[in-house]
Amino acid sequence: MIAKLKSILTLKCPRCRNGNLLVANPYQLKYFNKVNDHCPNCKLNFKIEPSFFYGSMYVSYGLGVAISIAIFIMLLLLGIAQGIIENFIIISISLLILMPYINGLSKVIWADFFFKYDSKYDN
């Protein structure tokens, strides 16, 4: 379970957990949102159908809501929460900064629903 979570958080291939799902780091905006056609390690075809990763938008929405709630609770616990506008601004800026990573993470989670880990591809 920890290995699976680590591979998801580091944006790795769901089958081998070694190859990168994304073409580059999510914060390299030149390659923003670009997914490799195949895993560089196990050669898994990531694009099993046209527009396969459109479903990751639902995951991205869920992650955004969860992160927003977590930030709001953190603001309350730390006593930083001021008013509605201030909280909205803090949450919005946080989501804007995290957006490239959330986008990549949602693609990995979405792919993980369809591709299962196979230990024969371990290095």
C-alpha positions, 0 to 999 in steps of 0.5 A: 500500500505504501509503495502504491501511494508513493508511486501515485504521489511521485506520478509514476506508471501504475503498472511498473511504478518506475516509469514517468506517466508525464512527459516532464515535471508538472511545473515545466509549463512547456509540457503542462498536462502532457502524458507519455504515449507509453511508459518508458520502463514497461512500455504500457500504452497509456492512451488506450482510447482517444480522450482517455484522460478526460475522466481525470477531470472528475478526479481533479475536481475531487482533489481540488475540493479536498485540498480546499477543505483541508486548507480551510480546516488548517486555517481554522486550527491555526487561528489564521482564518479571518473572514470569508474573503481572506479565506477565499483568497488564501485557498485560491492562491494555494490551488493556483500554485498546486494546480499543475501537481493536482492535474498530474496527480489526477491523471495518475489516479485515473490511470490507476483505476484501469491499469493494475500493478504487475510485479514482473516489471519491477527493476 
